[in-house]
Amino acid sequence: MKGGVHVSKARLIYIAVFVVLIVTALLPALAFLPDGMHDGGEI
């Protein structure tokens, strides 16, 4: 049982890190995409 809990905790941490990485990658992309399109359109 303790082993199962340990694996679950490790999985939760892994998922949390994965989510943080995705959010960190998406936030700048979402903020950059409209900016880049607007910049390209204006110039």
Buried (B, 14 or more C-beta within 10 A) or exposed (E): EEEEEEEEEEEEEEEEEEEEEEEEEEEEEEEEEEEEEEEEEEE
